[in-house]
Amino acid sequence: MQTQTAVEVTGLVKRYGAKAAVDGLDLTIARGSITAVLGPNGAGKTTTIETCEGYRRPDAGTVRVLGLDPVADAARLRPRIGVMLQAGGVYAGARAVEMLRHTAKLYAEPLEVDPLVERLGLGSCGRTPYRRLSGGQQQRLGLAMAVVGRPELVFLDEPTAGLDPQARRATWELVRELHRDGVTVVVTTHHMDEAEQLADTVAIVDRGRVIARGTPAELCRSGAESTLRFDGPPGLDLDSLRGVLPDGASVTEPSPGTYRIEAPVDPGLLAAVTAWCAAAGVMPDGLAVQRRSLEDVFLDLTGRELR
Ligand SMILES: Nc1ncnc2c1ncn2[C@@H]1O[C@H](COP(=O)(O)OP(=O)(O)OP(=O)(O)O)[C@@H](O)[C@H]1O
């Protein structure tokens, strides 16, 4: 019987010298999901993914992928997963599409190569050596190689880094199609919009651990504040407005006539603001709730400092 879990990482530790790149990381990925793994540079995302792929051995903890041990059961696991590495992983002199055809032959029921080549815009690169492809073409070939074997599970490490908008969209479309076919997709990315558009689950990794996990909507709702904003006459009495709001609400006028209220936004807050406006004879133009974006959540959780 197949379990509903595609990837189960428990207490994963991976050290390089004295430094723990991954430091007790737990992550469960459901079959058929698209999971985006986000995190600052050096957070341990690639190390975790490469451990799941069997390229690195854990120092502690366990990793199970499709119920198998990625190192001990590598021979059984490899034909069932697709891997797109951050740095190519392709012999530099290999001709692009020949390489893809060769890869396809290693699998029992590969996708048809020509349509895949066309849809990823690689039609003109047939005999071009890998090292002569542009960065974006190398990325797209890497994606094609990861999916051509019709895997049950694909790991995509920053698949759209450096891609033009058209290629990004083609990549997203391919990922959605994989999802519709029941493939489990694990994708690392620094593009918050990509995670919001594609993923049903987001895991935020920081300092070698998962520090938050949920749907994009759950993460954006979680925790604190949202913002209420409106336009009105400049110079309203902010202290008076603050006086009718719950403790801890912040009221600012970032530019003349634009007002921001940071507080947990609920119907009571809206009623208090509109009642205050009515009493003051102020029309709150464009009154709107601004939810936190995934990027706001990410920065709140991982900090704004460069590391
Ligand atoms: N082979 C290695 N030898 C020594 N240190 C390493 C090695 N591989 C990774 N590291 C270190 O482990 C930490 C985690 O790296 P990792 O590549 O997993 O981060 P990441 O979250 O994928 O970052 P990025 O977003 O920049 O790709 C970093 O500090 C990195 O320098």
The ligand as an SDF file (V2000), in Angstrom:
LIG
                    3D

 31 33  0  0  0  0  0  0  0  0999 V2000
   30.1050   21.0150    0.5460 N   0  0  0  0  0  0  0  0  0  0  0  0
   30.0600   21.9750    1.4640 C   0  0  0  0  0  0  0  0  0  0  0  0
   31.1300   22.2460    2.2500 N   0  0  0  0  0  0  0  0  0  0  0  0
   31.0870   23.2010    3.2050 C   0  0  0  0  0  0  0  0  0  0  0  0
   30.0040   23.9610    3.4720 N   0  0  0  0  0  0  0  0  0  0  0  0
   28.9220   23.7470    2.7290 C   0  0  0  0  0  0  0  0  0  0  0  0
   28.8710   22.7490    1.6920 C   0  0  0  0  0  0  0  0  0  0  0  0
   27.6540   22.7670    1.1430 N   0  0  0  0  0  0  0  0  0  0  0  0
   26.9470   23.7360    1.7820 C   0  0  0  0  0  0  0  0  0  0  0  0
   27.7050   24.3080    2.7370 N   0  0  0  0  0  0  0  0  0  0  0  0
   27.2690   25.3790    3.6680 C   0  0  0  0  0  0  0  0  0  0  0  0
   26.0630   24.9720    4.2670 O   0  0  0  0  0  0  0  0  0  0  0  0
   25.1770   26.0710    4.4150 C   0  0  0  0  0  0  0  0  0  0  0  0
   23.8480   25.7470    3.7620 C   0  0  0  0  0  0  0  0  0  0  0  0
   24.0180   25.7340    2.3620 O   0  0  0  0  0  0  0  0  0  0  0  0
   22.8410   25.4120    1.3490 P   0  0  0  0  0  0  0  0  0  0  0  0
   23.4390   25.4090   -0.0190 O   0  0  0  0  0  0  0  0  0  0  0  0
   22.1260   24.2100    1.7940 O   0  0  0  0  0  0  0  0  0  0  0  0
   21.9190   26.6970    1.5410 O   0  0  0  0  0  0  0  0  0  0  0  0
   20.6660   27.1860    0.6950 P   0  0  0  0  0  0  0  0  0  0  0  0
   19.5740   27.4340    1.6750 O   0  0  0  0  0  0  0  0  0  0  0  0
   20.3820   26.2520   -0.4140 O   0  0  0  0  0  0  0  0  0  0  0  0
   21.2030   28.5810    0.1380 O   0  0  0  0  0  0  0  0  0  0  0  0
   20.9470   29.3660   -1.2590 P   0  0  0  0  0  0  0  0  0  0  0  0
   19.5960   29.9950   -1.1220 O   0  0  0  0  0  0  0  0  0  0  0  0
   22.0140   30.3970   -1.2470 O   0  0  0  0  0  0  0  0  0  0  0  0
   21.0480   28.3890   -2.3840 O   0  0  0  0  0  0  0  0  0  0  0  0
   25.8790   27.2840    3.8350 C   0  0  0  0  0  0  0  0  0  0  0  0
   26.4760   28.0060    4.8830 O   0  0  0  0  0  0  0  0  0  0  0  0
   26.9330   26.6910    2.9330 C   0  0  0  0  0  0  0  0  0  0  0  0
   28.0520   27.5230    2.8480 O   0  0  0  0  0  0  0  0  0  0  0  0
  1  2  1  0
  2  3  1  0
  2  7  2  0
  3  4  2  0
  4  5  1  0
  5  6  2  0
  6  7  1  0
  6 10  1  0
  7  8  1  0
  8  9  2  0
  9 10  1  0
 10 11  1  0
 11 12  1  0
 11 30  1  0
 12 13  1  0
 13 14  1  0
 13 28  1  0
 14 15  1  0
 15 16  1  0
 16 17  2  0
 16 18  1  0
 16 19  1  0
 19 20  1  0
 20 21  2  0
 20 22  1  0
 20 23  1  0
 23 24  1  0
 24 25  2  0
 24 26  1  0
 24 27  1  0
 28 29  1  0
 28 30  1  0
 30 31  1  0
M  END
$$$$
